[in-house]
Amino acid sequence: MYLHMLTVKELSAWLNIKPSTLYLWVSQNKIPCRRIHGLVRFEPEVIEAWLKSFEISPSKPFRLPTHDESRDLDLLIEAAKSEVYTRHGETITPSPRTKEEQHGAR
């Protein structure tokens, strides 16, 4: 029986991640792998099962915000922007204090 195992380079290309990220996941035991005489190898079937474990379960589908919820968020963002920006898109900075105020003199 011949079993092809993936190298770090092959799996990082498949997952579209950097090899360094893959090595980090291996060191943190976040991804299933085999260590063979200091080499890290991955079984494609095991990786596919691991990837499927991240799928969203059908019992909890992703829910988009309703119109009212997104409107509330838009109002919150606009209120935050108005506290920081002028009408012309410049940031509002407090007026500089006089030298006497900066040094505690009255």
N, C-alpha and C positions, 0 to 999 in steps of 0.2 A: 504494500500500500504506500503510495507516494502522497505526502502532504506538503503542499507549498506553504511556507510561512513567509509573512511579509517582513521586510526590514523597516527600520525607522524611516528611511528615505521614502520607501514605497508607501507606507501608511500615512506619512505626513503629506505626501502628494495627494493621496486618496481623500484625506480629510480636509485638505487645503489649510493646513496649519504648519507652523514652523517646526522643524525637528527639535529645537530647544524646548518648545512647549510640550511636545510628546515625551521627551526625556524627563521633564518636570512631572508630568502626570504619572510616568512610570515610577519615579522616585517617591511619589506621594500615594502610590497604589490606587490611582484614580482610573486606570485603564488596565484591562486584563492583558497579561503578556507572559512570555516564558523567557527565562534567563538561561542561556546555554553557554557555558564556559565564558562568561563575561559579555556575551552578545545578547541583545534584546531582540526578540522575535514575536510576531503576532499571528494568531490563527485567524484567517478571514472569517470563518463561521462564528467564532467567538466574538470578534469585533462587530459583526453584523447584529448579533443578539444584544451586545452592549449598546449599540446605537439605537436599537428598537426600544430599549428601556427608557429612552428619553422622549418617546412619543407621548403626545397629550392623550390622556385616556378619554374614551368616548363618553364616559359618565360626567366628565367635567370639561365641556367644550370651551374654547376660548370665546369670551364675550366681549364684543365691541362696546364702547360706551354709548349710552343713549344720547339723543340730541340734547336733552336737558343737562346731562352730566358734562358733555363736552362744552356746552355754553357756560356752565358754572366755571369750568376750568379756564375758558377764554377770558371771562371777567376777572378771575383771580390773576391771570398773567397780565392783563391790561392794568390792573390796580398796582401790581408790583412795578411795572414799567413806569407808570406815572410818578411813582415815588422816587425813581432814580434818574429818569431822563426828562429833558425839557421838550417843548414842542418841536424843536429843530433836531432832535436826536442826540443832543449833547448830554453828557452826564452832569448831574447837579452836584456841585461841590460846595461845601460850606464856605462862607466868605472868610477871607483870611483875617485873623485877629491882629490887633495892633501889637507893637513890641511890648508895650506896657502890660497888656492882657496876657501875653505869652509868658512874661516873667513874673507875674503875680503883683505888679504894682497897680495902684488905683489912682 
